[in-house]
Amino acid sequence: MQTIKVKDADRGIAKAKSLLYEYCNNQTALFLSGGLTPKTLYELLVTEKKLKIGSAAIVDERFGLPMHQDSNEKMIEDSGFFKYLKSINIPVFKILNGKNIEDSVKDYEKIVLQLLNYKQKIAILGIGEDGHTAGIPAGNYSSKDLVIGINDFPSKFKERITLTFNALRKMDKLILLVFGENKKQALNQMFEKGTIEKLPARFYVQKISKKTILITDQKI
């Protein structure tokens, strides 16, 4: 795993932006995570208007109606990033489509399967304070599918739709953003011996470390 230590989150976001400019081109499918940290990154990309990609999609989503208040797609929309991509004719693929969770999973599986045909696939990811990543909580989620539905996620939003570890393995690069003292414990545990089932973030160390670029302001 390549680890980039930065002084603070702002410098980390700037580094992530530079990596995207370096790696992305019109043959890149870029998968986007939610959360406050990547929102700052998306806003910066909109301001500079330099990013070149072929399409954009979402890593995971809190299930509900399209554009519900707590959805990742709404956060990315509010950042201006989707509007910017649409203005330059870059296709955007979202998870929520108004169907039930089972049908939404099936539909997004088909979309992801097509996006994996891109010459390059890059995902922007993070880890939660409990060590989850994407929409994958602790537990045995070794599905061969590319997309799964979660019905018992340990938070207010129990139902999630997420890329699987199998899908993440197919990425060419994973840019992992981990900032803030509240992530320190999960980050340290990520490097400790133990199972992915107990701490999903260990996936980046144990299964796909050569493709992962960790950017953090925390001491490891």
N, C-alpha and C positions, 0 to 999 in steps of 0.2 A: 504494500500500500504506500502510495506517495502521500506524505503528510506535509502540509504547508501551515506553519505556525504564524499567526498574525497578532498584532497588538490588540486589535479590537474588531468588532463586527463590521464597522464601516470599511476597514482595510480588507477584511475578508470578502465582503461583497465586491469590492473593486477587483480583487484577485479573481474571483469567480467570473466576473464580467470579462476580464482579459482572457481567461481560459476559453470562454465561449467564443470570443472573437477569433482566437487562435484555431480552435478545433472545428467550428461549425462552418458549413457551406450549404449550397442549395441542394445537396444530397443528404442533408441531415434531418432526421426526425428527432425533435426535442421534446422530452417528456417532463412536465412541470409538476412540482409539488406545491402544496398550500402552505399556509403559515405566514407569520409576520416577517421572518427573515427573508424568504425568497421574494416577498412582495416588494421589499426595498430594491432587490436586484431587478425585478421586472420594471419598476418605475425608472430605474437608471437606464435600462436598455431602451425604453421608450424615449427618454430625453436625448440620448445620443444617436439613436436611429442608425446604428451601424451593423446590427446583427444580421447575418445571412443564414437562413435555414430553409428547408423544404416544406416542413409542416410542424405543427405543434399539437400536443395531446396532454392528457392529465394522468398523473401517476395514480392518484386515489381520490375518492370522493366520499363525503358524508351523504348517504342516500336521502332522497326526498324529491320534491318537485324541482324542475330546472330553475336555476338561479335563486334557490332559496337562500335565506339570509346568512346561513352559516356554511354555505357551500364553498369549496375551493374555487369553483368556476366563477363565482361572484367576486371573490377576492381578486382573482386574476383580471377579471373584467374591470373592477374598480381601479386596478393599477394602471389601466390604459393599454396593457400589453396586447390583449386580444384585438382591441380596436385598431391598434397600430398594425398588427399582422394582417388583419383583413384589408386595411387600406393599401397594403402593398401586395395583395392577392396571395397571401400565404394561408393555406387551409388550416383550420383549427378544429380539432376533434374533441368533443366533450363526452362525459360519461352519462350524465342525467338526460333522459329523453321522455319522461312522463310515463314510462311503463313501470311494471312491478320490478322488484329487484332481480328476480330470476331472468326475466327477459332482457333487462338492462345489461346484466352480466354477459349474456349470450351475444347481444349486439356489440358490446365493446370488445369482446373477444375477437370478433370478426374484424373490427377496425384495427386492433393491435396487430393481428396477424398480417394485415396488409402493410402496416407501418414498418414491420420488421423486414420488409423487402428493401427499405432504404439502404443505401450503401453504408450509412453511419447512423447509429442510434446513441443518443446521449440523454441521461436522466439527471435532473437536479433533485437531490434528496436531503433528508434530515433524519434525526432520531428524536424520539420523545423522551421525556424525563424518566419514563418507565422502561426505556430501551426498545420501544416499538419503532418500526420504520415503515414508510409508505402507509398503508392501512392495515398492516399485519401485526397483530398483537402476539403476546406469548401464547404458545400452544403449537400443536403439530399442523403446520400449513404447507406440507411438502407436495402440493398439488402439481400435476403435470400440465394443468391448464395455464393459460396466460393471465386470466382474470378470474377472480373469485368474489363471492359475496360473503361478508362477515355479518352474523346476526347478533353477536354477543360481545362487541368491542367494549372494553372496560372504560367507558366514558358516558357522558350525557347522550351522545349520538351512537347508539348501539349498532345500527346498520351501516355498513361501509361496502364500497366496491373498490377493489384495489388490484393493481398489478401483483402477480405472484413472484416468488423467488425465481421461478422458472423463467418468467419474462425478464426479470432484472439480470439474470445470467446472460441474456442475449444482447444486452447493451454493450456498446464498445467502450464507453466511459461512463462512470458514475461520479458526479461531483457532489460530495457529501458535506453539507454546511452544518457546523456544530458550534454555536456561539452562546456564551453566557454561563455564569456560575451554576445556574440551575440544571445545566446539561453535564456538568463535570462528573457526577457519579455514574451516570449512564455511559459516558464516554470511557471512563476508566474500566467499567465492567465489560465493555465491548472487547477490550484487549485481554481480559482475564480468561482463564480456562473455564469452560462450561459449554452448555448446549445452546444452539440457536433457538430451540423450542422454548427455553427459559428466557432468553434475551435475544430477540430477533436481530438486533443490530450487529451481533457477532457474525452474521452472514457476510458482511463486508470484509472481515478479517479472515474468516475460515474458508470462504467459498469463492470470493471474487476480488481478492485483494489487489491483484495485478491491474485490474481495470478501475480501481477506486482511487479517487483523489480526495483526501480529507483536508478540509480547510477549517481551522479552529483557532480560537483565542485562548483555549484552555491548555494547561500543562498536562501532558500525558505521562 
